[in-house]
């Protein structure tokens, strides 16, 4: 198995979990927070998808699905198009109110498709290419992709946890 196949599998697992997490949830459940400053399922899924969209589009030299496919307008959130949720305040988290879980799934599906398409065109040696020199040491493509996998896995796990708690209430 090549490294790219492992990455594709990892991103595919996030995709599967997202479908399960948002299935059957209404707007109130997507926006529910375990305390006043906790992240909601809707925010977590939106954020992890925005990070993946932003980072993959950047290394691929492509436009983000968020703007290219009109997801920015469909979500209607009060943030600029480039916002990915990093550094959001509690009020910002509360502003992510999604009425249709299908919107979250649809956006993630579009980002996942772009991710898989991009990954299909890279080789193992490409993973050593430096994609960001603002870090010390500079960030390679492989490190950036693993970073995105780690971030998305962490947040989708948090969303699953929140859903589990909500079911017990």
C-alpha positions as CSV (number, residue, x, y, z in Angstrom):
1,X,0.0,0.0,0.0
2,X,1.3,3.4,-0.9
3,X,1.2,6.4,1.4
4,X,-1.4,8.1,-0.7
5,X,-3.7,5.1,-0.3
6,X,-3.3,5.4,3.5
7,X,-4.2,9.1,3.3
8,X,-7.2,8.4,1.1
9,X,-8.4,5.8,3.5
10,X,-8.0,8.1,6.5
11,X,-10.0,10.9,4.8
12,X,-12.6,8.4,3.8
13,X,-13.0,7.3,7.5
14,X,-13.7,10.9,8.5
15,X,-16.3,11.1,5.7
16,X,-18.1,8.0,7.0
17,X,-18.2,9.3,10.6
18,X,-19.5,12.6,9.5
19,X,-22.5,11.0,7.9
20,X,-23.2,9.0,11.0
21,X,-22.7,11.9,13.4
22,X,-25.2,14.3,11.7
23,X,-27.7,11.6,10.7
24,X,-31.1,12.2,12.4
25,X,-30.1,15.5,14.0
26,X,-32.3,18.6,13.7
27,X,-31.1,22.3,13.9
28,X,-31.4,22.3,17.7
29,X,-29.3,19.2,18.1
30,X,-26.7,20.5,15.6
31,X,-26.4,23.7,17.6
32,X,-26.6,22.2,21.1
33,X,-23.6,22.9,23.3
34,X,-22.6,20.9,26.4
35,X,-21.9,24.2,28.2
36,X,-21.9,27.9,27.3
37,X,-18.5,27.8,25.6
38,X,-18.4,24.3,24.2
39,X,-18.4,23.6,20.4
40,X,-21.5,22.3,18.8
41,X,-21.7,19.4,16.4
42,X,-22.7,21.8,13.6
43,X,-19.7,24.0,14.3
44,X,-17.3,21.1,14.6
45,X,-18.3,19.5,11.3
46,X,-18.3,22.9,9.6
47,X,-14.9,23.8,11.0
48,X,-13.2,20.5,10.2
49,X,-14.5,20.6,6.7
50,X,-13.4,24.2,6.2
51,X,-9.9,23.3,7.4
52,X,-9.7,20.4,5.0
53,X,-11.1,22.5,2.2
54,X,-8.7,25.4,2.9
55,X,-5.6,23.3,3.3
56,X,-6.1,20.8,0.4
57,X,-7.1,23.6,-2.0
58,X,-4.0,25.5,-1.0
59,X,-1.6,22.6,-1.7
60,X,-3.5,21.6,-4.8
61,X,-3.5,25.1,-6.2
62,X,-7.3,25.0,-6.6
63,X,-10.2,27.1,-5.5
64,X,-11.9,26.0,-2.3
65,X,-15.2,24.2,-2.7
66,X,-16.6,26.7,-0.2
67,X,-16.5,29.5,-2.7
68,X,-16.3,27.6,-6.0
69,X,-19.5,25.6,-5.4
70,X,-21.5,28.3,-3.6
71,X,-21.4,26.7,-0.1
72,X,-20.5,30.0,1.4
73,X,-23.8,31.5,0.2
74,X,-25.8,28.4,1.1
75,X,-24.6,28.3,4.7
76,X,-25.2,32.1,5.0
77,X,-22.8,32.4,8.0
78,X,-21.8,35.8,9.3
79,X,-18.1,35.3,8.5
80,X,-15.9,36.3,5.5
81,X,-15.4,33.7,2.8
82,X,-11.9,32.8,4.0
83,X,-12.9,32.1,7.6
84,X,-12.2,28.5,8.7
85,X,-13.2,28.8,12.3
86,X,-9.7,29.0,13.7
87,X,-9.7,31.3,16.8
88,X,-13.5,31.5,16.9
89,X,-15.0,32.9,20.0
90,X,-17.9,31.4,21.9
91,X,-20.2,33.9,20.1
92,X,-18.8,32.8,16.7
93,X,-19.5,29.2,17.5
94,X,-23.1,30.1,18.4
95,X,-23.4,31.8,15.1
96,X,-22.9,28.6,13.2
97,X,-26.6,27.5,13.0
98,X,-27.2,24.9,10.4
99,X,-30.9,24.0,9.8
100,X,-30.3,21.0,7.5
101,X,-27.7,18.3,8.3
102,X,-27.6,17.5,4.6
103,X,-25.9,20.9,4.1
104,X,-23.0,19.8,6.3
105,X,-22.8,16.4,4.6
106,X,-23.1,17.8,1.1
107,X,-20.3,20.3,1.7
108,X,-18.1,17.6,3.2
109,X,-18.8,15.3,0.3
110,X,-17.6,18.1,-2.1
111,X,-14.5,18.7,-0.1
112,X,-13.8,14.9,0.2
113,X,-14.2,14.5,-3.6
114,X,-11.7,17.3,-4.2
115,X,-9.3,15.7,-1.6
116,X,-9.5,12.3,-3.2
117,X,-9.0,13.7,-6.7
118,X,-5.9,15.6,-5.5
119,X,-4.4,12.7,-3.7
120,X,-4.8,10.4,-6.8
121,X,-2.4,12.7,-8.6
122,X,0.5,12.7,-6.1
123,X,3.2,10.2,-5.5
124,X,5.2,9.2,-2.4
125,X,8.2,11.5,-3.4
126,X,5.7,14.4,-3.6
127,X,5.2,14.1,0.1
128,X,8.7,15.5,0.7
129,X,8.0,18.7,-1.2
130,X,8.0,21.8,1.0
131,X,4.6,23.6,0.9
132,X,5.0,26.1,3.6
133,X,8.2,27.8,4.6
134,X,6.7,29.9,7.4
135,X,7.4,27.2,9.9
136,X,10.7,26.0,11.3
137,X,11.3,23.5,10.0
138,X,9.4,24.1,6.8
139,X,6.3,22.1,6.3
140,X,6.3,19.3,3.7
141,X,3.2,18.1,1.8
142,X,3.3,14.9,3.9
143,X,3.3,16.8,7.2
144,X,0.5,19.1,6.0
145,X,-1.7,16.2,4.9
146,X,-1.1,14.3,8.2
147,X,-1.9,17.5,10.1
148,X,-5.3,17.8,8.2
149,X,-6.0,14.1,8.9
150,X,-5.2,14.6,12.6
151,X,-7.3,17.8,12.9
152,X,-10.3,16.3,11.2
153,X,-10.1,13.1,13.2
154,X,-9.9,15.0,16.4
155,X,-12.9,17.2,15.6
156,X,-15.1,14.4,14.2
157,X,-14.4,12.5,17.4
158,X,-15.5,15.5,19.5
159,X,-18.7,15.7,17.4
160,X,-19.4,12.0,18.1
161,X,-18.8,12.6,21.8
162,X,-21.2,15.5,21.9
163,X,-23.8,13.4,20.1
164,X,-23.4,10.6,22.6
165,X,-23.9,13.0,25.5
166,X,-27.0,14.5,23.8
167,X,-28.5,11.1,23.4
168,X,-28.2,10.4,27.1
169,X,-30.0,13.6,28.1
